[in-house]
């Protein structure tokens, strides 16, 4: 026979019910129970629950996506003493954004952004990774702005990583850092190997260069490939490769002119070195284009960064050795 709960257990069972109501976004029910429990068991700590209910009773707007999102931002700013993302083991954030995504689905909202935030990100927060993938890929296909594109690829990398597809996720991360590394939401990156890569690149670049601020980010795609964290990018479609080569030639001319003027070419070096890697890896298809030769590409790599070039060539040699063995 099951024992009756002790008097000591009762308030904590009722507190769990309050938390359940909050997780269900039933703030009115939760507040009523807080008031009742406070009268009979005043020593039970309900301060956080009371503050949460008080806030959302004022700001919660069910089925209004923009207002719900604004309320969440305001909540995060107002409750900076509470770890919002991990509140109730992260379940509150997940449920809140699930409600936002349900409203998006019910209202058939077809835009890619709400209040300048990608809708795909809401689906990640809600735990709906298939929905996140669909929304992010749709947004990427329509986006021409590099800053937005880079950020979207970063979130898509997170989505694939959480789905367990490490290779695809790292291709997405590589694309994000190639396009515009300065806007990638690096604090959100789920792959700890990529996070470690960022820390290593920052340390190595800062130890060997006098680059300002966060310009180490320009080298992340290169280091990621050379350390075999990111798969190498290979351009197989000739028309795409011709466009890439044209951009490379134009950028090399700028680099030569700036170098002759003794201007700072740090950022340009990083971008050019990575482009050289892409052209080198695409050599099988590059042979069909006369505008650039592999040997000149590798000479430029050695000129820009001899130590990284050495590491890259060692990687190529090791690959050949493994192939022969």
C-alpha positions, 0 to 999 in steps of 0.5 A: 500500500502506498504511503500518504505524503508527509506534511513536509512533502506537500508544499514541495509537491505543490511547488512542482505543480507550480513549475509544471504550470509555468512550463506549460505557460499557464502563468495565471494558474501558476500565480493562483497556486503561488498565492495559495501556497504562500498562505499555508506554507510561507517558508517555501521559496517561490521568489523566482516563480513569483517573479516569472509569473508576474512578468509574463502575466504582463507581457505574455501574448499567446499566438502573437509571434512578434510580441512573444519574441519581444517578451522573451528578449525583455525577460532575458534582459530583466532577469539577468540574475537567472540563467534563462537558457538553463531555467528548469533544465532548459525546458522553459525556453524549449517550451516557450519557443515551441509555442512560438513555432506552433503559432508560426505554423498555425498562422502559416507565416512564410517569412524567414525572419521575425524581429530580425531573427531567423525563424529557423533559430526558433525551431532549434530552441524548440528542439524541432531540428527537422523544422529548423533545417527546413527553415534555415535551408529555405532562408539560405536559398533566398539570401544574398546578404553575406552577413545574414548568409554566414550567420544562417550557415552557422545555425545550420551547422548547429542543427546538423550537429545536434542531429548527429551529422558531424560532417555536414555540420562542419561543412556548414561551419566552414561556409560560415567562417569563409563568407563572413566570420565576424558575424558568426554566432560563435557563442552558440556553436554546439560542436566543442571541437570547433570551439576548441579550434577557435581558441587555438587559432586565436592563441596561435595568431595572437602569439605570432602576429600583431593583428587587431581585435578579432581578426584571427577569425579570418584564419579559422576556415584555413586552420579548420581545413588544415587540421582536417576538422573542416572538409576541404572545399572542392569546386567541381562545376566549371562555371562556378570555378571560373567565377572563383578564379576571377575573384581570386585574380582580382584579389591577388592584384589588390594584394600585390598593390597594397604590398608594394605600398607597405600597407597592412595586408593581414586580412587580405592574406588570410582570405587569399590563403584560403582561396589558394587552398580551395583552388589547390584542392580543386586542381583536378577541375582547375586544369580546364581553366587557363587563367591560373596554374597550381604551381603559382597558387602554391608559390603564393601560399608559401609567400603569404604564410610559410609555416601554414603552407608547410603544414598543408603540404605535409598533409598532402604528402601524408595523404599520398603516402596513405593512398600508396600504402 
